[in-house]
Amino acid sequence: MGKKFISDYYEHYKPFNQFTVIGLETQDLFELSNGRSYHVRIDRFCSDKEGNYYICDYKTNNQLKAQEELDEDRQLAMYSLWVKQKHPDAKSVKLMWYFLAFDKEMISERSDEQLLKLQAETEALIDEVEKCVEFPVEVSNLCGWCRFQHLCPAFKHKFEVEELPEEKFKDNDGIKLVEEFAVLDKQEKEAAAQKEIVREKLIKFSQQKDVSVIWGTEHKVSVRTMDKIEYPKTEEFEKLLRIKGYDVFTINYSKFLSKILKREVDTDVLAQIKTSQTWMVKVGKK
Ligand code: SF4
């Protein structure tokens, strides 16, 4: 994919004489109010001969963004405040995204009024973040870029054990418990899969032998069919029950289900309900 993105991009823009490149992966800070600053890191920063400036961002997403989404994008728009401050001669500042998987460029631009509003909103957001006293853990793909992993409850144990000398590493309680739990979890899953196979065999056995209880040395297993009732767990269904005179808050569901089986329920309600047969396989002592 990487090769294709680069060769498509190269074929599209060669000989690369549309713009003059002013910076790549810029490193600067745009000063906001109260001593705060916004990190400006532009993939490619360029200008053309007419005095327009371009903030270019490269995307490898496998989905194109909608124009409205780009017109609402904060990151590149904030960079244009920095460009306007550094280059007051700018005729315009265009935000440009290259969606490499589609060999497509998309552009957005902000008015001065929009940018002032965005700056105020961003500063308010910083205020909100700084006032936070609780920081619930939200593990996501972004954690890989997080500089606070060593403090974060989701990662700090990893840092603690990585620093341990080899002889202490294996004795760490956390490590031992994790490995023990992983083994038990695997055994539990394997046992559940094996249990399902044996359950199916018991059902077959009871059908072939026409028996409802199968006797072992210390245990016995009863095998019988039972009715399975499924009704929609939706607001519409609750509404229908109410219309038909059932009080959904006080309804006795076991009585209701037995009425369904006896087909003593209103036909419109019955039409929404699926009934089928399932097997009940229970083990007990002899
Ligand atoms: S690693 Fe960083 S981003 Fe991820 S949950 Fe922890 S604090 Fe949040």
Residues whose N, C-alpha, C, O or C-beta is under 5 A from the ligand:
A	BS01	SF4	V137 E138 V139 S140 C143 C146 F148 Q149 C152 A154
